[in-house]
Amino acid sequence: MGGYFMAYSLNIIDNDQIQTPQDLFAFCRDELILGVKKSKHPFHLCTFCSVMEDRPFSRTVVSRGMNQSLTECRIHSDRRSQKNHQLMSNPNVSLVYYSQQQRLQVRFEGTACILMDQAKADHYFITSSQHSQQCYAYPMSPGAAINERTKEEQYPELSVNESDASMDEARKNFSVIDVSIKALDALWLSKKGHVRIHGIHNANDWDLKFVVA
Ligand SMILES: Cc1cc2nc3c(=O)[nH]c(=O)nc-3n(C[C@H](O)[C@H](O)[C@H](O)COP(=O)(O)O)c2cc1C
């Protein structure tokens, strides 16, 4: 059976386009913003790391928001998850994005908080896909042991029924995590020499410099 495949084409940067740290910063920013919108972009996913009692915890999440100045980013999570508990006891987080095709890694350090503005959280919930919303509808917390293989098998009635009641539960379990970004590190791999920048966000601006890769 012949399938029609449309390749997803990514923006590529070259050596000549990186004359200043701001050039690489701008490329990373544009790609990270694109990654939020485009599910096939490698920056659609990132690794989100939190800390609890001196132990690091990491997991893959979907990149849901990134502002123009690269000072705020957003992910969505179950309120009952480990990451939410960890953030409440220690807000320090790091995020890593990697695009193999673009040979680009971006790392952020920052502090995370759970969005308390219910109207905004409602907006993000309502504009999520039905499948994403449904993931939050189950009565057991993520990570809890179950008798069946999956939560869908454990609660078949919920899996077929998108009732108002189960969607109300889903909304209560849904949470938005906002990250305030304090520092970044970007690494672009090149045969002519890897290019790496480090940035600290002070007051209103990024202080960027090239560093040894
Ligand atoms: C491709 C992929 C995307 C994921 N996206 C999310 C996400 O956006 N939000 C989320 O909470 N978990 C997401 N997960 C699940 C997490 O990796 C993790 O298993 C879950 O959040 C529980 O982690 P925790 O107990 O440390 O909070 C994703 C997993 C994969 C493999």
The ligand as a Gaussian input file, in Angstrom:
#p B3LYP/6-31G(d) Opt

LIG

0 1
 C        6.637000      11.494000      24.756000
 C        6.153000      11.727000      26.162000
 C        5.470000      12.892000      26.470000
 C        5.019000      13.134000      27.770000
 N        4.402000      14.316000      28.063000
 C        4.041000      14.576000      29.341000
 C        3.513000      15.860000      29.707000
 O        3.374000      16.767000      28.874000
 N        3.160000      16.063000      30.993000
 C        3.333000      15.087000      31.947000
 O        3.007000      15.339000      33.106000
 N        3.832000      13.875000      31.644000
 C        4.206000      13.611000      30.374000
 N        4.745000      12.382000      30.048000
 C        4.866000      11.345000      31.118000
 C        6.082000      11.660000      32.000000
 O        7.281000      11.358000      31.306000
 C        6.017000      10.939000      33.330000
 O        5.962000       9.555000      33.112000
 C        4.801000      11.370000      34.145000
 O        4.633000      12.772000      34.080000
 C        4.971000      10.973000      35.622000
 O        6.150000      11.558000      36.108000
 P        6.306000      12.049000      37.617000
 O        5.680000      10.988000      38.476000
 O        7.778000      12.184000      37.813000
 O        5.589000      13.357000      37.759000
 C        5.217000      12.152000      28.771000
 C        5.914000      10.984000      28.447000
 C        6.373000      10.774000      27.177000
 C        7.131000       9.498000      26.874000

